[in-house]
Each structure stands twice: as structure tokens, then as C-alpha cells.
């Protein structure tokens, strides 16, 4: 049986036998300091963490255990707690700032062994010279340890204070030759000068480092409780994020919070540089460094991350690499990020920044400027901008943004809001082509055309007088010209901007274009939106399809979403509601996964879905979708979006019979200098329909003069109004002007067939009328287009009552007929032409009916009374024109409600 297996896992200190008195002196003749052999006392607020104690138990299975972490990480108390649970022999030795030459070191080690009850024999002897120790002493000690049946556990606390390489070499010799008779635990802030890689490679090293020593949010909350501070777990999590779970930071913060009337608020907002945490870090970390290292730490505190070359740029020295490596090795709150990059612990950085302002007043802006210049040279744009702004050097910031071809990042991408916020602090005194371009981008994004165009023209004038290669700046100008043209609805101007951009692309380095695909995507989106506004649907579709097919990435997500929303609108305007719905759902879905729901493409997508819902007579759904766009930031300044919302809202109001309100809704103050033919046609149709509904057919037909014959959807609706106003010739002229090519969808063909059917009915040609109605029903059934039939008028009802047409309408337009095998029930109420929508609660009840749940089960599941469920069921039966549960489920499935 091995010696290690004989050691009880949780033996108590009370089992320690009588030990040899500490009566010896060290090689200098001084008495041994007994406090160095005593386990440190644990305070009342010490939190035992089982996961770490259990990990330390592995020390019995490996020769070497390393507890490595920064000052205040809780290493010593953790080791002391664990050691107190072990049975002897456990030797504890703490080091201080005194003399640790080889002779003195080994004299104290031997005395620690005597103190724990494992005294070396007289054959080992004792060092007589403070500076050296004999090889015979080390060999004899290792041999005696190797012969032990029960291993000695030797804990060396604050081992980082032992810096003599000879000591490390001798310790490794004894550890190696002691075999299973010695288990060594080093508690240290630095990497010991031992061949750790060899121990690690063969599985003979147990390690607990800073990451594992860090407190979890749950542990932090428990520690705060021990200090008498009770906070929610989220507050503890926030404190852990700020302190990185550093034990001393948590404890010191808890002590201060305990004296505060609002501990939770204090822990959230405390100023690190004015706390006991600052005193601790300044004393334990900063003041222990050399003057050069202190200067380095103070200067790099302005950086979130740094490498040696960047640190040298701030210090104007060349010694950063060894200093940073040493600080990291010493766990001096300098954390390695990889690839030669480092960062300071967040609290330490806060404290150093405050200390910098005291020690080197006025230097901070210059340090930010130096950092920005270095970062710009090395291609780190986001950090360049941040440090340029911190230095109040806006020419440098804007120049970096424009030269990198990144002006599009002000409009799109995951950090666009932060970037716009950063430049919002730029004052009017910054005057350069780049700052004017940034200023123009900001103003145009807020639809301030006057100021935006003024800044853009000023930038273009300065660029025209500059002989340098400024292709990136000129390409940025083209992007902003396209945006201005989009906002004014001017297709010639947007095409001119696109042509200029195409020429400049050849002058810009290819790697910049590859790095910033958002610029091209934004430019084409502006072009496509403007062409759509101008009614050039096929040209717009070609451009927008290019954007929609742009390779994925965060920077082009918003443009792809916008393109899909615009393509959905194109399909709707061409009479393809099903296609429009699919594209709109794609736009909304992408927006919901990638960012805020009120992006332009998402808004247009919802408006298209609302318009489709009106055509299907799903009026509550349409209203909900329109309401979701009420606070959209682009609604008031993008012509296509503004017109789309007005059209959807007006059509919904018309469906509800509110004609005057529809006229008011369809004529908003659309921010465009050029009129859109389809938007004008939609406005004319609503106005005309309102006049007709109010008994003014002449004014109705007069309003139709503004309807463009190039818009098939508008033309066929105009034909319907002309026929209702008893002007059949004008109606047929409009219908004959519509070409039946691929771009004309069922929303056009269905309405056209209904117009011709009405004319045939008026002429007494019943057969033709019913043939045309059959065609209309077949086309409408695929798209569930209910609104055209509901708006058709009284003439359609007798035809729809005939068996062939009734069968075509059953299940989607009118209630389905009962199956022959079902027993006839009481006569059903007259079926509505179009089913009424269910409320959300009625839909919940119906879903559970479909799952074969009883009335009582539904009531329990929805937390309703049984009577309330019965009331909802009666309403469902009435709306679906059925009398039984099974019929309701079948009818709802036929209508795609389930």
C-alpha cells in the first residue's frame, strides 16, 4: 500500500503529535522566527470554497503543486485552510522580505520539518554558511525523505520572495530525489524557477491559477453576506465583472459598502481610485516596482490593451517588452491576451489613470494622441477613433475613418450607434474634408438636408483643390450624394453618384473595398430605393437583388435586410402578395436576429405584411403590424418607408369603412422633392374611393387622373372605381392597358377578372360573369385574397350562392360544407363571406381544443374559469360558422389558423 493512500483526506489539526521544540538558530546566529512556521489565522469573513479545496487534494498525487495568483487573490488563506484539514506531517513556511540566500533558506526548511514532527536526522546536519549549502546535506535530506512511509507535505508561502536561482535548482534536486516522501506546495505571485514544463508533461503538477482563484458571482454574493452586505445576484455579478473576481477587491468593496446607506448602489458606482482598493493596489503592486516600471504602468493605463511597441510609443523608451513580461510573470495585475498583447486589471487601470493625473498632470491627452497615431499606422481603426476622440483630435479621428473607407460604419454594423455617439462630441472648430464628411453623414442620417449638403459641398470643394490621392474620401462623397438623392427621391442624382463611385472603385486599394463591403452595399441600397421610388421597378429589382445577395457579415446585415424589405414592396406593388409576404418575413426575421427591430428594412417588411393582411381581411393582424412601426426612426425621413406606411394605414382604414380617415392617412408629408408615380397613384385611388363611397362619382373619376397606367395594381383598382362610377369604357381602357407579363401577379388578375365579371353581370351575360368569377376564385385561393370579393358589392352574392362557385370559395372565403358522413345538426347561421378573425384568447382556446383538452383542462391551463372558456368557445363557433368542436378545428385548419 502506498504511503499517500494512508493519509486521511480530512484529518483535523488536533491529531498533530508533540513536535520538536524550536530551539535552534539560523546560520547568522539569529533565532528562528516562529511566526514563519505557523498557519495564518483566517478571518471571520473568510469564505471556504469547496471547489478549490477539493482541487488542492490533488496535491497528494503529484510531487509539485502550484498556487499562483496576484496579491490579494486569496492564495495563502486557501492553502492554510487546506493544510489545516490534513493530518501531520504538514510543514508550513512563510517567506518575508528578508534574506533568502541558500544557507538561510535551507535552514528554515529544516526547521519547518522539525516544527511539523518530521525532523531530519543528525546525519543531515545544518547549514553553517548563509550563502551556501553542501551537496551532502541536500542529498542526505532527499534520501531520508525518500525512505519515509508517510510523505511530508511542505507548503512554501510567498515563495515569490525567493529569487536566488541556486535555491530553485537545489529545491528541484531535493524534490526529484525525495520521490514519494515529499509533496511540495508553492504559494506564489510569480512563476517559480523550476522546470514546470517537465512536471506538467508527465502529469506530476497540480496547478491553481488566477482564473480558478477568481470568485464566481454566487461565491461573491456569499462573501458579501459574510460582511453583512446582502445584494441581488445580478449586483454580485456586476461586481465580479468589475473586479474580475479578485478576492481582495471584493472584500474591500464589501467593507466599504457595509458603511454605505445603499450598499447595492455603492457597489455599482464606487470610485476605485478613492477607495481602500486603491490603497491596497498602490502599496502592494505599484510601489513595489522600479521607477521605470511605474512610469510604464501609469502611461499604459490610458489603453484598454497594449503591446510592447505601443507601450514604447507612449514612454518614448524601448524597454517595454521585458518590463511587461516581468509584470505578467509577477502577477502584477498585467494580464496576457496572447500574440504579445496585454491588458491591465480593470480596477488597477482605473486607479492608475487617476494616479496618472496626479503624478503627470496634463499628459493624458498627449498619451491618447500618441496611441491613436500608433494604432492608425498599424490598422487598428476602432481604437484609433477612441483615442483620437479622447485626445480631442477630431481631424485625426475623422481622417482615420475616411482614409480607411469606413464612413459607412456610421450607418450600419454592430457598432454604428457607438461610432455615431463618439463623433457627436465633435465641435464646429474641426474643419477638414474628413470632418466635413463625417458631419455631413451625421446630418443626412437625421434628414437634415440643408446642413448635410452644406457640409458635403464644403468637403467636395476642399477635395477638388487637393492634389493628393484622396480616392477614399471622394468615394465617401459619392455614398453621401447617393443618400441625399434617396432622401429627395431624385433618380438622376442617385445614378450619377453610382457612376462616380464605379469610377473611383478602381482608384481605391482593393483591400479597403474587401475590408468594407458595407460601403458598396449601402450605396446600392440607396440606388435601389430611389429607383423604386421613381417607379422604375425592374431597374430597382436588379440593384436590390445584388444587395440581397451580398456575402454575409455584420456590416452588411442592415443593407441586406433593407434590400429584402424593398423587394417585398416591389412584389406587393406588382400584385404578388405571397411572394411579398415571404420576402417581408425574411427581412423581419433577419432584423430580429441581428439588431434593433426598427431598422428600415424591418419597418418596410412589417408594412408589407400589414398590407398583405388587409388584402386577406386579417385586419387585427394588420393593425398590430402597423403599430409596431409607429416609433420607427426612419419613418419620417425615408420616402419609401413613409409612403409604405401611409398606404398600409389607408388601406386598413378603408377596409374598416373609415374613408375620410383613409384619405388623411394616405397623404403624409413625404420628405421627397420628386413625386413617386406609385405613391401618387395610391393616394389618388384612396381619394377616389372615398368620393365614390360618399356619392360623388364625378369627383371620384376626376381623382383617377393621377393614377399611372404603368402601375398594374393601381390601374386595375382604378378600373374597378370607373366601372362602379358607371364609366365602363374608361374601365376597359384601363384594363386593356395592363400587360399580362410575368410581373403582373394575382392581385391584378383577380381584380381584373372581378371588374370584367361585374361588367358582364350588368350586361346580363351570367355565363361569362360566372366563368370570370371562377377564374378569380382560383387565382385568389392560392393567395387567400379575400378583400377583393368583400369589396365587390352586392352583385356578387347571387353568383357566389351557386354550387360551383360556393364550393370554390368554401374553406378559405366562406365556411366549408359539412362532410356527408356527419349527422346533420341544427341549421347553421348564414355564413359570412369572409371569416371574422379570432381574438388572441379565442385562438388560445381553439389550440387546446385541437389538442383534445376538455373544457376544465383548458380552464386550468389558461388560468380561466370554466364559464369564461365556454364563452370563448361560443364566440369561436359563431365566428367560424360552426356548431361543434370538431367542426371548429377542421374549419380553423382549412383557414390555416392552426
TAWO-V186376 format. One record per run of one state. SS is the DSSP state (helix for helix, strand for strand, loop for the rest). FROM is the first residue (numbers start at 1). LEN is the number of residues. Records with the same first field share a line. If there is no record, write none. Layout:
# TAWO-V186376
SS: FROM-LEN, FROM-LEN
This chain:
# TAWO-V186376
loop: 1-3, 7-6, 16-9, 26-5, 32-2, 38-12, 61-3, 69-6, 85-5, 95-7, 116-13, 130-2, 133-2, 147-5, 158-1, 162-3, 189-7, 202-3, 209-1, 214-3, 227-6, 244-3, 259-4, 270-2, 275-1, 285-1, 289-2, 301-5, 316-4, 330-4, 339-2, 345-1, 360-4, 378-3, 391-3, 404-3, 411-5, 424-9, 446-3, 465-6, 489-2, 505-5, 516-1, 534-3, 549-5, 574-3, 595-5, 616-3, 628-11, 656-3, 666-11, 694-3, 707-5, 725-3, 737-9, 763-3, 784-3, 791-4, 801-2, 811-3, 815-25, 851-4, 863-3, 881-4, 895-4
helix: 4-3, 13-3, 34-4, 50-11, 75-10, 102-14, 135-12, 159-3, 165-17, 196-6, 210-4, 217-10, 233-11, 247-12, 263-7, 272-3, 276-9, 286-3, 291-10, 308-8, 320-10, 346-14, 364-14, 381-10, 394-10, 407-4, 416-8, 433-13, 449-16, 471-18, 491-14, 510-6, 517-17, 537-12, 554-20, 577-18, 600-16, 619-9, 639-17, 659-7, 677-17, 697-10, 712-13, 728-9, 746-17, 766-18, 787-4, 795-6, 803-7, 840-11, 855-8, 866-15, 885-10
strand: 25-1, 31-1, 64-5, 90-5, 129-1, 132-1, 152-6, 182-7, 205-4, 306-2, 334-5, 341-4, 810-1, 814-1
